[in-house]
């Protein structure tokens, strides 16, 4: 007896990706939104465009890499109610760092297929991911200590009462250091660059390619159907964010070449060939294909295979290679069958190393990120896997192609991959 097919329904949507800072100075356009708000907007947009009765949604699974706001602890449940789902819809937050959005799709699919917790009366599930990268600066080791006139147990701290020399740690920066590898994420990519003998010129050329292709895709309308505009209000005015904000209007390889190494002396990674730090979210409705047909829903893509794998954390960016091998095997196809690849561009040398090994597997390098990637578009950690899945599914439909690959590396030394088949 064959395993029932899990499909993504038409209507899957993502938000534009917005830089956490404007010109590295002003608050980003989405800085006012928490992760649950971003996820709620993505879910609301998906339910609107999927045109499914929300009463048929029995569960929500959303990815989120790290807490960034006071309501982050509620994760997927906060996203569900903000997105318009009822209080009787349970919700699960999953965290596989950069792969969290893809993991949410995997977990949701497995819940449906396993049947143990699947609600047959409400057979569909909302899955996806969201991330506000507006991570806070944190103060440690003050609970139970005397600060000012009292012992600090709970509540806000008056910074003026702290002893001289007290430091706050940037949770964004601290989170990107892996103690097991004794390296920051960028330095693991530098290590891959050394092992694969990738040059600075190659890294810059790849970063330039990302911006050129992303701008072409945006201007050509490739992202229009998948992206839900976001209205940002404040200061007595409102602004509608329609497009991803990090894409360079006039990408210059010469200017990229003049940028200094950002993470180590003599390194090849710069601000121009590393993924942009952005806020974002995406969601989709999944279910068994027979349920979709029975309820008059149109499938957008079928989930044909999944794979997750681990690797040496010192080269964490290589993770998509073994995870893709597993996903291809699960789908029963070879690399040459892949028509479209959405590979998260964490860092240029990381992506280039993976692409070289993909070529050995029969995956055409020219089919990797033809719409640009995270260097131009951004990488909102827990949202990225869901965003790339939405982009890939829409691209397969638009280009009349059959198989797509969605894959990304994961801090700590992992990779996750999904194979999509157009419906």
Secondary structure, 3 states (H helix, E strand, C coil): CCCCCEEEECCCEEECCEECEECCCEECCCCCCCHHHHHHHHHHHHHHHHCCCHHHEEEEEEECCCCCCCCHHHHHHHHHHHCCCCCCCEEEEECCHHHHHHHHHHHHHHHHHHCCCCCCCCCEEEEEEEECCCCCEECCCCCCCEECCEECCCCCCCHHHCCCCCCCEEHHHHHCEECCCCEEHHHHHHHHHHHCCCCHHHHHHHHHHHHHHHHHHHHCCCCCCCEECEEEEECCEEEEECCCCCCCCCCCHHHHHCCCCCCCCCCCCCCCCECCCEEEEEEEEEEEHHHHHHCCCCEEEEEEEEEEEECCHHHHHHHHHHHHHHHHHHHCCCHHHCCEEEECCCEHHHHHHHHHHHHHCCCCHHHECCCCCHHHHCCCHHHHHHHHHHHHHHHHHHHCCCEEEEEEEECCCEEEEEEEEEC
